[in-house]
């Protein structure tokens, strides 16, 4: 079974280079690298895009510029317009998750299309698409910036590919119980010397509570060694300064 190519991200009439950079960063976070720009307002390349991309240079360096949306998606077989439902435009409306499933099931190239920061996609842009993708959002605050919209769709697409997780740092092995027992005895001796067990008849119950608390954690050898040092230090006479 052939693997569907990653979708291209198309920004139609983007206004700020900074927002293009942030969108590129969102793309690369989730494994997308092909960015297409349709008549960016301030031209291209844009010096504000690089710093905002936080190192997503490969996306910006290979970004292509087109004079129209039709030209930008000419090689795509399925086009997804990210917008609210447009009046007079009858298109299937999908969630980002449903759109991602379709992209992975498609044999051809797909495109996610995003509009300008202030106005979004125009009706003619949406008419060119095959589907509308709408994000379920709080109706009382339906405000997503361009990079947020890109990252939502890129993340849903990334669930279908094998991206590496951050490297796991192995935990120190748990120390043998004998080491923990030595720590408990050390603490008990020093607490007894300091007069902690008052009244005396509650000593056994207090020790039981102490042991229960200490055996709840997975102490490592280094943890126990550190605690021995702390207990010993607390029992010393403070040094004069």
Backbone bond lengths (Angstrom), bond angles and torsions (degrees), N, CA, C in turn:
res aa  C-N    CA-C-N  psi(-1)  N-CA   C-N-CA  omega(-1)  CA-C   N-CA-C  phi
1 X - - - 1.465 - - 1.530 109.45 -
2 X 1.364 117.17 127.04 1.457 120.20 -179.41 1.523 110.47 -76.72
3 X 1.335 115.60 148.44 1.454 121.24 179.69 1.516 108.95 -90.02
4 X 1.333 117.14 132.33 1.459 121.19 -179.91 1.521 109.74 -65.10
5 X 1.331 117.60 139.69 1.472 119.42 178.26 1.527 110.42 -66.03
6 X 1.316 117.75 152.03 1.468 120.49 177.69 1.527 110.24 -61.55
7 X 1.319 117.57 149.22 1.461 119.57 177.86 1.527 111.04 -70.41
8 X 1.317 115.86 152.17 1.463 120.29 172.15 1.524 107.85 -90.95
9 X 1.322 115.90 150.38 1.456 121.49 176.37 1.524 107.62 -104.60
10 X 1.323 116.09 124.29 1.459 121.59 -178.02 1.530 108.73 -116.52
11 X 1.317 115.81 120.36 1.468 121.50 176.72 1.522 108.03 -104.43
12 X 1.329 115.69 116.85 1.464 120.97 -176.86 1.527 110.06 -95.82
13 X 1.313 115.84 120.14 1.466 123.85 179.57 1.533 112.89 52.67
14 X 1.344 118.37 46.88 1.467 119.10 177.54 1.521 110.05 -63.46
15 X 1.333 115.88 145.12 1.458 119.56 -171.85 1.525 112.95 -96.13
16 X 1.306 118.32 -46.40 1.457 121.60 -172.84 1.524 111.45 -109.95
17 X 1.338 116.26 134.83 1.459 120.12 175.44 1.512 111.82 -59.74
18 X 1.318 116.84 -34.21 1.463 121.12 178.65 1.523 111.22 -60.19
19 X 1.329 116.44 -40.32 1.462 119.67 -179.91 1.528 111.64 -70.86
20 X 1.322 116.59 -33.38 1.469 119.31 175.29 1.522 109.65 -64.34
21 X 1.328 116.87 -42.26 1.465 120.54 178.00 1.509 112.32 -62.20
22 X 1.313 116.70 -42.36 1.468 120.21 179.39 1.527 110.85 -66.22
23 X 1.315 116.91 -36.88 1.464 119.85 176.78 1.523 110.53 -65.30
24 X 1.345 117.05 -39.71 1.469 120.78 177.43 1.522 110.34 -62.44
25 X 1.307 116.93 -40.59 1.465 120.87 177.84 1.520 110.32 -61.39
26 X 1.335 116.72 -45.04 1.465 120.95 178.91 1.526 111.21 -61.26
27 X 1.323 116.10 -39.64 1.464 120.26 178.65 1.522 111.34 -60.75
28 X 1.333 115.90 -52.74 1.459 119.99 -173.70 1.517 111.86 -67.82
29 X 1.323 117.31 -28.19 1.466 120.04 174.65 1.520 111.07 -52.56
30 X 1.321 116.44 -35.76 1.459 120.05 -174.45 1.526 113.22 -118.17
31 X 1.340 115.46 26.31 1.458 119.65 167.43 1.509 116.70 85.74
32 X 1.334 118.79 13.01 1.458 120.82 177.55 1.530 109.42 -102.29
33 X 1.319 116.55 137.32 1.467 119.72 -174.39 1.524 114.37 -129.14
34 X 1.332 117.94 -11.33 1.466 118.91 -173.89 1.529 110.62 -98.19
35 X 1.329 115.19 108.17 1.460 122.69 -177.49 1.531 109.38 -112.61
36 X 1.329 115.32 132.66 1.464 121.04 177.90 1.531 108.35 -125.11
37 X 1.321 115.94 134.56 1.461 122.10 -176.91 1.523 109.08 -116.22
38 X 1.323 115.67 132.46 1.462 121.07 177.64 1.526 108.32 -108.66
39 X 1.306 116.27 113.28 1.468 125.27 179.30 1.531 113.22 40.06
40 X 1.326 117.96 63.43 1.468 119.46 176.43 1.530 110.32 -59.60
41 X 1.326 116.57 136.36 1.471 121.57 -171.99 1.525 113.25 -56.67
42 X 1.329 116.61 -42.00 1.462 120.77 -175.06 1.524 112.84 -100.11
43 X 1.321 116.90 17.41 1.456 120.41 178.94 1.526 112.12 77.89
44 X 1.322 113.60 179.15 1.473 120.30 -178.78 1.521 109.07 -151.15
45 X 1.335 117.84 137.75 1.464 129.57 2.86 1.529 112.48 -69.52
46 X 1.328 115.19 161.44 1.450 122.01 -179.89 1.526 108.88 -123.74
47 X 1.337 118.71 123.76 1.471 120.16 -175.33 1.524 114.25 -64.40
48 X 1.319 117.40 -18.48 1.466 119.77 -179.49 1.529 112.58 -81.79
49 X 1.321 117.12 -13.12 1.470 119.89 -175.68 1.522 112.12 -73.93
50 X 1.329 116.92 -41.99 1.461 120.80 -175.56 1.514 114.29 -57.55
51 X 1.346 119.39 -56.00 1.471 119.76 179.90 1.529 112.89 -58.59
52 X 1.330 116.78 -36.79 1.464 119.65 -178.43 1.523 112.54 -72.29
53 X 1.331 117.00 -19.78 1.469 119.49 -177.08 1.516 112.86 -79.66
54 X 1.345 116.86 -11.98 1.476 121.88 177.87 1.523 112.31 55.42
55 X 1.321 117.13 36.58 1.458 119.99 176.04 1.513 115.80 102.52
56 X 1.322 117.56 3.39 1.469 119.74 178.57 1.527 109.33 -82.38
57 X 1.333 115.78 52.17 1.467 121.47 -173.47 1.517 112.90 -65.90
58 X 1.325 116.13 -33.85 1.466 119.03 -177.56 1.520 110.95 -63.36
59 X 1.326 116.57 -34.43 1.470 120.39 179.55 1.522 109.88 -68.91
60 X 1.327 117.08 -45.71 1.463 120.95 -178.02 1.532 111.59 -69.56
61 X 1.319 116.55 -39.35 1.459 119.98 -177.38 1.525 111.96 -64.26
62 X 1.315 116.60 -32.37 1.458 120.35 -176.79 1.525 112.91 -100.92
63 X 1.345 117.23 6.27 1.462 120.36 179.45 1.529 110.28 -63.09
64 X 1.319 115.94 140.37 1.468 121.67 179.34 1.521 109.69 -110.77
65 X 1.319 116.19 146.98 1.459 122.12 -179.43 1.534 109.20 -113.31
66 X 1.344 115.40 136.60 1.461 121.42 -178.07 1.526 109.32 -129.48
67 X 1.315 115.14 156.54 1.453 120.18 -179.92 1.510 114.13 -85.89
68 X 1.339 117.32 -15.11 1.464 120.58 179.26 1.519 109.37 -152.60
69 X 1.314 115.34 160.19 1.458 119.69 177.32 1.524 110.81 -64.99
70 X 1.305 117.24 -38.14 1.470 120.52 179.73 1.525 110.74 -58.36
71 X 1.325 117.35 -40.67 1.468 120.97 178.78 1.527 110.68 -68.93
72 X 1.329 116.57 -37.27 1.465 120.58 -176.00 1.525 112.39 -67.81
73 X 1.335 117.10 -28.15 1.469 119.95 -176.81 1.521 111.77 -113.37
74 X 1.312 116.88 19.16 1.470 120.49 -175.18 1.520 112.54 -59.75
75 X 1.326 118.21 -31.85 1.468 120.83 -177.87 1.525 112.60 -94.39
76 X 1.314 118.00 6.88 1.467 121.70 -176.87 1.525 110.91 -97.53
77 X 1.308 115.43 144.00 1.461 119.53 179.83 1.524 112.62 -96.64
78 X 1.324 116.94 -23.41 1.467 120.83 178.86 1.515 108.98 -136.13
79 X 1.334 115.89 129.09 1.463 121.58 -175.50 1.521 108.82 -121.41
80 X 1.325 115.06 129.59 1.461 121.82 -179.20 1.526 108.60 -114.03
81 X 1.326 116.45 118.26 1.462 121.52 177.47 1.524 108.96 -92.88
82 X 1.309 116.95 121.12 1.462 121.05 -179.42 1.526 108.43 -90.65
83 X 1.328 115.39 105.84 1.454 120.63 -174.60 1.516 109.90 -168.24
84 X 1.302 116.19 170.12 1.458 119.86 168.43 1.524 107.13 -76.21
85 X 1.317 116.37 163.26 1.464 119.89 -179.49 1.537 109.87 -61.79
86 X 1.320 116.93 128.65 1.453 121.65 -179.32 1.530 110.62 -91.22
87 X 1.325 116.20 135.64 1.459 120.72 178.53 1.526 110.22 -62.22
88 X 1.307 116.24 131.05 1.455 121.25 178.56 1.512 114.41 84.76
89 X 1.344 117.87 -0.83 1.469 121.47 178.40 1.528 108.40 -112.54
90 X 1.303 116.62 112.99 1.462 121.46 -179.08 1.523 109.43 -98.44
91 X 1.328 115.71 102.67 1.465 121.60 -179.84 1.531 108.19 -137.03
92 X 1.343 117.26 151.81 1.470 118.57 172.45 1.529 109.77 -59.82
93 X 1.321 116.39 138.29 1.463 121.53 -179.41 1.527 108.39 -110.44
94 X 1.333 116.72 123.14 1.453 122.45 -175.37 1.517 111.01 -120.18
95 X 1.319 116.32 156.80 1.455 121.26 168.18 1.527 107.77 -83.68
96 X 1.333 118.53 163.70 1.472 119.48 175.94 1.529 112.54 -56.10
97 X 1.328 117.22 -37.24 1.465 120.67 -179.87 1.520 111.24 -65.18
98 X 1.332 117.02 -44.59 1.463 120.70 179.60 1.523 111.03 -66.41
99 X 1.324 116.18 -39.00 1.466 119.35 177.63 1.523 111.31 -63.23
100 X 1.329 116.74 -40.43 1.465 120.75 179.55 1.527 110.90 -62.08
101 X 1.323 116.80 -39.97 1.472 119.73 178.26 1.523 110.55 -61.90
102 X 1.323 116.44 -41.36 1.466 119.52 179.47 1.525 111.49 -66.01
103 X 1.324 116.36 -40.04 1.464 120.14 179.75 1.526 110.29 -60.66
104 X 1.327 116.42 -44.65 1.464 120.23 -179.32 1.528 111.72 -67.69
105 X 1.308 116.70 -26.78 1.469 119.80 -178.92 1.521 112.25 -87.42
106 X 1.332 116.84 -9.92 1.462 120.79 -176.28 1.528 111.35 -83.21
107 X 1.320 115.74 146.12 1.462 120.09 177.77 1.520 111.62 -87.70
108 X 1.339 116.67 -19.13 1.457 120.47 -176.50 1.512 112.60 -102.41
109 X 1.324 115.61 -175.50 1.458 122.69 179.57 1.525 109.26 -82.09
110 X 1.328 116.27 134.66 1.460 122.29 177.54 1.514 109.69 -111.11
111 X 1.328 115.80 157.79 1.463 121.46 179.41 1.522 109.58 -132.98
112 X 1.333 115.45 133.50 1.455 122.03 169.84 1.533 106.40 -100.15
113 X 1.312 116.80 122.70 1.462 121.36 -173.88 1.525 110.03 -111.93
114 X 1.335 116.07 129.87 1.456 122.96 -178.92 1.517 109.78 -122.70
115 X 1.322 116.22 143.34 1.449 120.99 -178.21 1.512 113.47 -91.51
116 X 1.324 115.18 -177.74 1.460 121.61 -179.69 1.523 110.70 -65.08
117 X 1.333 115.04 155.61 1.457 120.84 -173.68 1.528 113.26 -56.94
118 X 1.321 117.02 -42.85 1.466 119.76 -174.46 1.523 113.01 -84.36
119 X 1.315 116.49 -41.68 1.471 119.37 -169.12 1.523 114.59 -110.12
120 X 1.325 117.79 -14.04 1.451 119.69 -177.05 1.522 111.87 71.20
121 X 1.315 116.21 -161.47 1.464 120.94 -179.74 1.517 110.55 -79.40
122 X 1.322 115.41 144.48 1.453 120.28 175.19 1.527 109.80 -84.19
123 X 1.328 115.19 165.09 1.461 119.91 -177.12 1.533 111.68 -58.72
124 X 1.319 117.22 -37.94 1.468 119.95 179.20 1.527 111.64 -66.28
125 X 1.331 117.11 -32.99 1.465 120.58 176.78 1.525 110.27 -65.49
126 X 1.320 114.88 -45.03 1.464 119.61 -178.45 1.524 110.70 -67.03
127 X 1.317 116.65 -35.03 1.464 120.63 179.78 1.522 111.78 -61.48
128 X 1.335 116.77 -27.52 1.456 121.19 -179.49 1.527 112.01 -76.12
129 X 1.341 116.89 -20.65 1.463 121.41 -175.76 1.527 112.00 -82.49
130 X 1.328 114.77 162.85 1.462 120.51 176.72 1.530 112.03 -92.09
131 X 1.307 115.81 -30.62 1.466 120.89 -177.44 1.519 110.24 -139.96
132 X 1.317 115.61 156.70 1.457 122.77 172.54 1.521 108.21 -107.41
133 X 1.308 116.30 134.66 1.461 121.26 175.17 1.528 107.91 -112.41
134 X 1.310 115.42 122.86 1.458 121.42 -179.48 1.513 109.70 -125.57
135 X 1.313 116.11 134.91 1.459 121.44 -179.62 1.524 109.52 -91.01
136 X 1.338 118.63 124.58 1.469 119.40 173.07 1.524 109.11 -59.64
137 X 1.316 117.38 126.83 1.455 120.29 -171.91 1.525 110.06 -148.99
138 X 1.306 116.59 159.28 1.455 122.56 178.43 1.535 109.48 -60.34
139 X 1.342 119.22 115.48 1.472 120.36 -176.99 1.519 113.23 -64.74
140 X 1.324 116.61 -19.92 1.458 119.72 179.61 1.528 111.87 -85.61
141 X 1.337 117.22 -9.17 1.463 120.43 175.98 1.523 108.26 -151.57
142 X 1.309 115.99 68.79 1.466 122.04 -176.33 1.514 110.03 -88.84
143 X 1.324 116.46 62.02 1.460 120.93 -175.27 1.519 110.22 -122.33
144 X 1.331 116.64 104.69 1.456 122.60 174.60 1.516 108.61 -114.35
145 X 1.336 117.62 135.11 1.453 117.45 173.45 1.532 109.33 -84.11
146 X 1.315 116.46 173.18 1.461 121.32 -172.63 1.524 111.81 -60.42
147 X 1.332 117.47 -47.34 1.463 120.19 -178.44 1.519 111.39 -64.38
148 X 1.330 117.45 -36.66 1.467 120.13 178.18 1.520 110.51 -62.77
149 X 1.315 116.71 -43.39 1.459 120.27 179.38 1.525 110.94 -63.15
150 X 1.333 116.18 -43.35 1.462 120.27 179.12 1.529 110.84 -62.09
151 X 1.324 116.61 -44.04 1.466 118.94 -175.16 1.522 111.68 -68.71
152 X 1.330 117.69 -31.09 1.465 119.87 177.85 1.529 110.74 -63.58
153 X 1.318 116.79 -45.80 1.461 119.26 -179.38 1.520 111.84 -72.82
154 X 1.346 116.22 -38.52 1.465 119.29 179.48 1.527 110.61 -64.55
155 X 1.311 116.84 -39.69 1.471 120.36 179.63 1.523 110.91 -63.84
156 X 1.307 117.28 -45.39 1.471 119.44 -179.72 1.523 110.17 -62.78
157 X 1.332 116.93 -39.26 1.471 119.13 177.32 1.529 110.52 -64.50
158 X 1.326 117.09 -38.63 1.469 121.16 -175.04 1.523 112.83 -65.40
159 X 1.325 117.97 -19.78 1.465 119.87 179.31 1.523 111.89 -63.12
160 X 1.315 115.70 -21.52 1.466 119.06 -179.09 1.509 114.49 -94.73
161 X 1.331 118.06 6.36 1.460 121.40 178.08 1.519 109.38 -126.37
162 X 1.321 114.63 163.07 1.473 119.85 -175.39 1.521 109.73 -91.84
163 X 1.323 116.87 85.47 1.460 120.76 173.39 1.519 108.67 -88.75
164 X 1.310 116.04 147.00 1.464 120.17 -178.45 1.523 110.30 -77.07
165 X 1.323 115.89 138.87 1.454 120.70 173.57 1.525 109.11 -81.76
166 X 1.334 117.14 159.55 1.469 118.30 175.29 1.522 110.28 -55.66
167 X 1.341 118.17 144.51 1.463 120.44 -177.38 1.524 111.71 -60.51
168 X 1.318 114.86 137.64 1.454 119.71 179.07 1.522 110.24 -84.90
169 X 1.323 115.25 137.02 1.456 120.91 177.02 1.518 107.76 -99.22
170 X 1.342 118.34 115.84 1.462 119.51 -177.11 1.523 111.50 -64.30
171 X 1.317 115.47 140.96 1.459 120.98 176.98 1.518 109.83 -78.98
172 X 1.330 115.93 152.39 1.459 119.64 174.70 1.524 109.39 -64.02
173 X 1.339 117.63 142.41 1.464 119.27 178.92 1.526 111.39 -64.50
174 X 1.317 115.03 150.92 1.468 120.52 179.04 1.524 108.89 -70.35
175 X 1.334 115.24 136.39 1.474 120.45 -179.12 1.521 110.93 -70.68
176 X 1.341 117.67 152.28 1.474 120.41 174.52 1.522 110.53 -57.92
177 X 1.312 115.69 152.32 1.463 119.52 -176.71 1.532 111.53 -61.50
178 X 1.331 116.77 -29.19 1.464 118.90 -179.09 1.524 111.33 -59.62
179 X 1.342 117.12 -36.28 1.460 120.00 178.53 1.523 111.25 -68.35
180 X 1.323 115.89 -39.03 1.457 119.52 177.37 1.526 110.79 -65.95
181 X 1.321 115.79 -37.82 1.465 120.10 179.53 1.531 110.61 -63.63
182 X 1.328 116.89 -39.91 1.468 120.20 176.76 1.529 110.85 -61.90
183 X 1.347 116.22 -38.60 1.466 119.86 178.78 1.526 110.40 -65.25
184 X 1.320 116.79 -42.97 1.473 120.33 179.85 1.525 110.29 -61.97
185 X 1.351 116.98 -43.45 1.457 120.24 179.73 1.527 111.29 -65.52
186 X 1.329 116.82 -39.04 1.462 121.24 177.63 1.530 110.19 -61.78
187 X 1.325 116.80 -46.67 1.457 121.03 -179.71 1.521 111.00 -65.51
188 X 1.323 116.04 -40.41 1.472 119.76 -179.75 1.532 110.69 -62.44
189 X 1.334 117.68 -43.93 1.463 121.11 -179.89 1.523 111.52 -60.88
190 X 1.320 116.04 -45.01 1.462 119.07 -177.53 1.525 111.93 -70.82
191 X 1.331 116.59 -35.38 1.464 119.16 176.09 1.518 111.17 -65.86
192 X 1.327 115.92 -38.13 1.469 120.33 178.73 1.530 110.70 -63.95
193 X 1.347 115.83 -42.98 1.469 120.18 179.54 1.532 111.48 -62.80
194 X 1.315 116.07 -32.93 1.465 119.67 -176.65 1.523 113.16 -84.06
195 X 1.360 116.75 -2.98 1.463 120.18 179.79 1.514 113.36 79.66
196 X 1.316 116.95 26.19 1.459 120.85 -177.05 1.530 112.60 -69.27
197 X 1.343 117.67 -35.03 1.465 120.76 -173.14 1.528 110.72 -82.84
198 X 1.308 114.45 84.92 1.468 122.09 179.10 1.522 107.45 -133.84
199 X 1.373 115.21 130.17 1.474 129.76 -3.79 1.527 111.18 -74.17
200 X 1.312 117.36 157.58 1.470 121.20 -176.02 1.523 113.80 -56.37
201 X 1.353 116.83 -35.06 1.468 118.94 -176.86 1.536 112.94 -69.05
202 X 1.343 117.35 -11.24 1.452 120.59 178.03 1.527 111.98 -96.62
203 X 1.344 116.36 3.49 1.460 120.37 -175.50 1.528 111.68 -58.88
204 X 1.303 117.10 -46.95 1.469 120.14 -176.33 1.524 111.85 -62.85
205 X 1.340 115.86 -42.81 1.469 119.25 179.35 1.525 110.94 -66.83
206 X 1.340 116.46 -38.95 1.466 120.19 179.29 1.519 111.12 -64.71
207 X 1.359 116.45 -42.26 1.455 120.10 178.20 1.524 111.49 -62.84
208 X 1.326 116.20 -37.34 1.465 120.06 179.08 1.537 110.34 -64.34
209 X 1.322 115.37 -43.09 1.467 119.81 178.50 1.529 110.96 -63.84
210 X 1.329 116.06 -41.70 1.456 121.55 178.58 1.516 111.46 -61.15
211 X 1.331 116.87 -46.06 1.463 121.65 -179.60 1.530 110.44 -63.88
212 X 1.328 116.01 -41.31 1.465 119.63 179.46 1.521 111.03 -61.04
213 X 1.329 116.45 -42.30 1.462 120.75 -179.50 1.530 111.29 -65.30
214 X 1.328 116.76 -43.15 1.463 120.34 -176.12 1.527 112.70 -73.06
215 X 1.311 117.86 -29.26 1.469 119.71 -178.67 1.528 112.50 -85.34
216 X 1.330 118.25 -1.55 1.462 120.73 177.11 1.525 111.97 -75.32
217 X 1.313 116.92 -26.33 1.460 120.21 -174.85 1.523 111.24 -97.95
218 X 1.325 115.32 153.89 1.469 120.04 178.76 1.517 110.26 -90.52
219 X 1.338 117.05 74.71 1.459 121.21 -176.92 1.532 110.95 -63.34
220 X 1.317 115.90 133.22 1.457 120.32 172.93 1.531 108.73 -92.15
221 X 1.346 115.60 172.59 1.464 119.83 178.08 1.529 110.51 -58.98
222 X 1.324 116.56 -43.13 1.465 119.79 -179.44 1.522 111.92 -67.35
223 X 1.342 117.11 -36.31 1.464 120.17 176.22 1.525 110.78 -59.46
224 X 1.311 114.99 -47.00 1.470 120.20 -176.99 1.522 110.67 -66.60
225 X 1.322 116.69 -42.39 1.466 119.80 178.76 1.528 110.70 -60.70
226 X 1.339 116.03 -41.05 1.461 119.84 178.63 1.536 110.77 -63.33
227 X 1.337 117.13 -42.61 1.459 120.24 -179.05 1.521 111.63 -66.20
228 X 1.339 117.57 -36.57 1.471 119.83 174.28 1.526 109.91 -58.00
229 X 1.329 116.02 -44.73 1.457 120.22 -179.78 1.519 112.27 -63.15
230 X 1.337 116.86 -39.60 1.463 120.84 179.35 1.525 110.70 -64.95
231 X 1.333 116.62 -45.97 1.465 120.38 -178.75 1.526 110.47 -62.86
232 X 1.331 115.97 -43.84 1.472 120.06 179.04 1.524 110.91 -61.90
233 X 1.325 116.44 -41.75 1.461 120.45 -179.19 1.513 111.51 -65.10
234 X 1.321 117.31 -38.88 1.463 120.37 -180.00 1.527 112.04 -65.77
235 X 1.321 116.60 -25.17 1.457 119.91 -178.85 1.513 114.06 -86.76
236 X 1.320 117.19 -6.23 1.460 120.37 -179.00 1.529 111.04 -84.51
237 X 1.335 114.24 158.16 1.456 120.06 173.35 1.519 108.27 -74.07
238 X 1.307 116.99 129.33 1.470 118.62 -179.19 1.516 112.20 -56.87
239 X 1.320 116.78 139.77 1.467 121.50 178.23 1.527 109.55 -73.77
240 X 1.309 114.83 143.35 1.466 119.78 176.49 1.513 108.77 -76.28
241 X 1.313 117.31 143.17 1.465 121.37 -178.23 1.538 110.36 -107.42
